[in-house]
Amino acid sequence: MVLCTYLNHLFSRFLHFLWKQPDQANKLSTSNMSGLDGVEHKTLKVNGINMHVAELPGSGSGGDPIILFIHGFPELWYTWRHQMTALSSLGYRTIAPDLRGYGDTDAPEKVEDYTYFNIVGDLVALIDAVTGGDEAVFVVGHDWGAMIAWQLCMYRPEKVKALVNMSVLFSPRNPDRVPIPTLRRFFGDDYYICRFQKPGEIEAEFKKLGTEKVLKEFLTYKTPGPLYLPKGKLFKSSENGASSALPPWLTQEDLDYYVTNYNNKGFTGPINYYRNIDRNWELTTPWTGAKISVPVKFIVGDQDLTYNSPGAKEYINGGGFKKDVPLLDETVVLKGVGHFLHEESPEEINQHIHSFFQKFL
């Protein structure tokens, strides 16, 4: 699901840490956030595509610090609704695009138009558009958005003041392991990333199941283990009645918003990100051994499949993560929380973002 995370485990790198309770005195309210009053929607021409951008102004003074939110799969700008509302009330200008292929942003037809370079190029152009080209921004990423954020920081660190990344750890390029063949050997052909590789195949299966069923299964997935999608048996393990109810953090209205957008756009654009995993590995050869040189705070839920993947905790405990991300401020593990932590525990996430970014104002 937004599960692209397992790619990182494959290189035996992953997570752990001490859970830190946010300061209750500065706790941010997230009540009545679903209304999204005041959100401005615009379309910007960036890097040759039309990108839909949602924005909430801060104080409106013109000098508000900017936070760029980067979503994952299967999400949209909407996944950041709680963060945008809370942080804009504190004076941040919050900006959340639909990434290339998602929502109301253009979806190029060619698979090869969804590489790291394409997506980072979109975001650099977006940053230049909203800042005038001479200012760095704060960045928050989740899932594929986290993977893209790591790449943005690696290629263009001068564009990022500080980063809060969630769920997906930085994964240094391993020159000896081509990702998809390695995943097949380790997890098998039914592993979801492997099932996503053949153009059109998984989309046809999703169409038979129905968009609402597919999105509901992904968004409510809370099994701390790999996701398998056997052909003809997608999500069969959930058909026991237990998954019929939405979790408290995801309303039917929320789900309907996602469903409407994915019905309109389809899954091909988002899934094309997965189809470029090996291509990204080839393209990023010059960055083998590169480190992340911006200040970082990393947050993950202890029920997230990424946190429980092979090598995750060892990567943190053994110092590998800190070595690869020298300016890592801390790693926060939220107890009892799954993959969509920013939706499941928005108040904690908002506080963590605000307290970290305050250090750089």
Secondary structure as GFF3:
##gff-version 3
##sequence-region A 1 361
A	DSSP	alpha_helix	6	9	.	.	.	ID=ss1
A	DSSP	three_ten_helix	24	26	.	.	.	ID=ss2
A	DSSP	three_ten_helix	33	35	.	.	.	ID=ss3
A	DSSP	beta_strand	40	46	.	.	.	ID=ss4
A	DSSP	beta_strand	49	56	.	.	.	ID=ss5
A	DSSP	beta_strand	66	70	.	.	.	ID=ss6
A	DSSP	three_ten_helix	77	80	.	.	.	ID=ss7
A	DSSP	alpha_helix	81	88	.	.	.	ID=ss8
A	DSSP	beta_strand	93	97	.	.	.	ID=ss9
A	DSSP	three_ten_helix	111	114	.	.	.	ID=ss10
A	DSSP	alpha_helix	116	131	.	.	.	ID=ss11
A	DSSP	beta_strand	137	142	.	.	.	ID=ss12
A	DSSP	alpha_helix	144	155	.	.	.	ID=ss13
A	DSSP	three_ten_helix	157	159	.	.	.	ID=ss14
A	DSSP	beta_strand	160	166	.	.	.	ID=ss15
A	DSSP	alpha_helix	179	187	.	.	.	ID=ss16
A	DSSP	alpha_helix	192	195	.	.	.	ID=ss17
A	DSSP	alpha_helix	201	209	.	.	.	ID=ss18
A	DSSP	alpha_helix	211	219	.	.	.	ID=ss19
A	DSSP	three_ten_helix	236	238	.	.	.	ID=ss20
A	DSSP	alpha_helix	252	265	.	.	.	ID=ss21
A	DSSP	alpha_helix	268	274	.	.	.	ID=ss22
A	DSSP	alpha_helix	277	283	.	.	.	ID=ss23
A	DSSP	three_ten_helix	285	287	.	.	.	ID=ss24
A	DSSP	beta_strand	296	301	.	.	.	ID=ss25
A	DSSP	alpha_helix	312	317	.	.	.	ID=ss26
A	DSSP	alpha_helix	320	324	.	.	.	ID=ss27
A	DSSP	beta_strand	328	334	.	.	.	ID=ss28
A	DSSP	alpha_helix	341	344	.	.	.	ID=ss29
A	DSSP	alpha_helix	346	357	.	.	.	ID=ss30
A	DSSP	three_ten_helix	358	360	.	.	.	ID=ss31
###
